Amino acid sequence: MKICAGLGRIDDFEAYARAGADEVFAGFVPWEWLERFGPSAPLNRREVLLHPAQIGAWDDMAILARLSDRWGVPVAVAMNSACCPPSAYPLIRDMAVRLRDMGFSRLIVADVGLLLHLRDVEGLRIHISGEFGEMNPGALNMAREMGAKRIIFHRKVTFSEMERAVKAHPDMEWEAFALNERCHYTGAMCACLHGDCFLPLCRAEWTLGGIQDAIPWPSPEPAPETSGDELGDTGCGLCALKRLMDCGVTHLKVVGRGNRPERMERDIRAMRRALHILNTDPAGYPENMKNELFPHGCSGRCYYPGCR
């Protein structure tokens, strides 16, 4: 499995590559988008300008393209708003063509209308965002018919559902959330803005109540007090890596656009170390992983609670 890490600014690319990221994904909001639609119309799931969570200039993208080529680390550009204004489709298509010509062939897309608008653009490699909400086999079939090469599972997919999806489409790539930004929503059902001024609801303390018996996603168990900045504190799937591998997941998502660079480096290194432990001794995982990476106990904020 490969590590796909979120990038908030080009200054951190080389550090993430050295830490062990196999791929990165980044948001890009150029001036022509802001001029027409403003900062609150989402092009991707970070409506952020003041915080380093977006790349905002074509010149910076050109630099990023050269860094990607030098390090051999591909970059996927997130255009994954769940619903874009239809009037924006021509602009996004023009952006996609220009990005492709710069060397960015990988686009993360969620809006079905945008997928239709991009399906005949040659040379694009479409990744279906978790914001798409692939809730059933029909949605997966539709995404594949529209040219998708990778499906990013949303946050509430069970292992059995992953396994069935991979078996139905063995030639595709599959990405799963593995570290950071655990949320009570699936992306497709989230109407929150992740902007500069307000705390998004996924950052608030939460529990699920009243429906635990109906779905396989129980409320988080009481977690020990932490600094809020330790490994896995905002969501962790490290215990589940073997199950994810057995299901056929090919890429692990380390969320982090906007996170502090030193924290992201730590998270990428931890994921790389966990994969080494898994590949060296699958039978001893996750006990060996937890002994090394969580010697004082973990946060308990699990993406996949059944693997603890």
N, C-alpha and C positions, 0 to 999 in steps of 0.2 A: 504494500500500500504506500501511496505517495502523500506527502504533506503539502497542503495548499493553504497558504497563510494570507491574511488580510493585510494590505499595505495602505497606509494613510498618506505617505509623502515619499518622494523619490529618494530623499536623503537616507532612508533606512533600507533601501533595497539590498545593498551589498551586505549589510549586517545580517539581514534575514537569510540571504543566500549562504553566507558562511555558517550560520546557525543550523542549516540543514533543510531549508524550505526547498521542495522540488518545484513548486509553482507558487505564484502569488496572484491575488485578485485585487483590483483597485477600482475606485470610483473616479469618474472624470466628468466635471461639469464646466464646460467652457463658457466664455463670455456670451456667445451667441445664444446659448440656452437661457442664461440669466436675463439677457436683454428682452427676450420674447416672453418668457414664462415666469421669471422671478425666482427668488430663492425657495419659496414654499411649494412650488410645483415639483414633485420629486422625479428626478431622472433615475435615481437609484435609492436604496433604502437608507441613505444618510443625507438628510436635508441640512447639511452642515457646511458653513463657510468659514467661521472664525476658528474652529477647531481643526487640527490637521487630519482630516478624514477624507479629503478629496484632493484630486489633482485638478488644477484650474486653468492650465495654459497648454496650448499645442506645443510650445517649445519644450515644456517639461515632459510631455509625452514623447517627444523626439529623443530626449535624453534617456528616458526610461526604455525606449526601444533599443538603444545602443547598449544599455546596461543588461537588458534581457539577453541580447545576442552574445555579449561578452561572457556572461556567466552561464549561459545555457539554461536559464530558468524562465519558462514561459510566463506571460502575463495575460490574465483574463480581465476584460473591462466589464464592470457591472453596469448594465442598463436595465436593472431588474425591478423597476417600479411595477407593482401589481397591476396598475392601470394607468397608462399614459394618455394624455389628451390626443384624440385622433389627429388633430391639426399638427401635432408634433412629429408624427410618423415620418414625413418627408425629411425633416431636419435630422432625425435620428438615423435615418437611412444614409443620408449624406455623411454624417459623422462616422458611421460604421464603415463606409467605403474608404474614407480618408484614413481611418485607423488601420484598416486592412492594408492599405498601401504603405503605411509606416511600419508594418510588421506585426500588428495586433489582430490576429485572425480570430481570437477567442472572445466571444461575447456572452455574458450571462444575461438571460432574458426571461421575463415572467409573463408579460402581457401577450395574450393570444393574438390580438390584432397586430402587434408589432412583429410577432413571429411570422405572420402571413406577409407582412410588408418586407421582411428580410429574406424570405425563403428562396428567392431567385437571385440573390446576390452571391456571385461565385466567390469561393475562397474563404468563406466564413465558417467558423467552427462554433456551433451554437451549444451552449450549456444551459439547460433548463434550471432556473433558480428554484430554491425552496419556496419562494413566494408564488410560484405557479400553482402549487397545491395539487400534486399528483395523487388524487384520492382513490383512484380505481384504475384497472387495466385499460379502460378506454382512454383515459387521459394520457397514459404512457404511450399507447399506440398512436394517438394524435400527435404527441410531441415528436415521436420518431418519424412519422410521415412528413412532418414539417422540417425535417433535417437535423434534429437534435442528435448530438454525438455523446452527450453526457447528461445524466439526470442527477441533480442535487436533491437528495431526499429532504423533505421538510422535517421539522423537529419532532413530530409525533408519530413517526413511522415505526412499527414494531419489527423485530427481527424476522418473524415469519413473513411479513409483508415484503420486506426487503428481499428475502430469499426467493419468494415467488416472482418478484419483478425481475431479478437478475436471471433466473432460469428462463423466463419468457423472452428476454432480450439479451442473450449472452455476449453479443458483439458490442454492446454499449459500455461506456464508462459510468461508474456510480460513485457518488460522493456523499459522505454523511457527516453531520456535525459531530465534532469530537472534543472541542475545547472552547470554552468561553461563551458568554451571551445566551445562557439557558433562558428560555422564555415560556410563559404559559400559553402563548398564542402559536398557531402555525402562521407562517408569514403571509399566506394568502388571506387569512382572516384578520390581519392586523391593520387597523386604520390609524395607528399612532404615527406622529411625526417624530423623527429622531434628529431634532434640530439643535440650534445653539442655545435656545432660551429655556426650554422646559425639559425636565427629566422624563424620558419615555417610561411608559408603565412597566416595561420589562425590567427596568432598573429598580422598581419599587419592591419592597418585601411582599411576597405573595404565598398563598397556599390554595390548593384546590379543595372544595368542600361539597359534600352531598352527592358526588357522582363517582366516588372512588371505586365502587363495586361495579360500575357500568363500563369503565374503560381501564386498560392496563397501564395507567399512568398515575400512580398514587401521589398524594401530597408529599412534599419533601419531608424527610425525617428531621427532627430537631438537630441542628448542626452546632458544633462547638463554636465558641466565639473566636473570630479570626480578625486579622487586620483588614480584611476585604481586598487584599492585594496579594494573597498567596496563590500558589498554583491551584487551579481548579475552583477558586472561590466564586466565580461567576458562572460556573457550569463546566462539568467535566465528564468525559466519556472514556477516560483512559482504561478503566477496568473492562470496558466492553470491546477493546480492540480485537481480541481473539474472536468474539462472536461476530463482529463486523467483517473480519477477514473470512470467516467461515461462510458468511452470507454472500460473499462475492464483491464486497465494497472495494473499490480500487483507489479511492482518494479520501483523505481525512481533512476536514475543514477546521482550521484553527482561526476562529473569528478574531478580528482585531483591528479593523479600520478605525482609527481614532484612539486606540490604546497607546499607552506609553511605550516607546520603542524598546526600552530595556526589559519591560514586562513581556513583550512579544518575543524578543530574543530568548528569554528564559523559557517561554511556553514552547517555542519551536524546538529548542534543545531537549526539553523534557519529552516531547512527542517523539523526537528522533531516538532518544534513549529508550523509551518504552517500546518502540518498534524493534530496536536491537534486542532487548530482553525477550520479546515475543518470538522473534525469529531464531534466537539462540536456544530457548527452552520453552516451547509452547505449552508443555504440560505444567510447568511451574508458574505460568502466568495466570492470574494477576498477583499472586502472593509475592513473587520476587519483585515485581514492579512496585507494589505498595511499600515493601520494606525499604526500597531504595529511594523512591521519589516522595513517599509520604511517611517518613519514619516516626512522625509524631501524630499521625492520623490525618485523614482527609476532611474536606469541608462537608461532605455528604450531599453536595448539590449536584446530583447525578442526572445526566442526560438519559441514561438507561438504568433505572433503579434496580432492575432485576439482576444486575451483574455485580452488585456490591459484595 
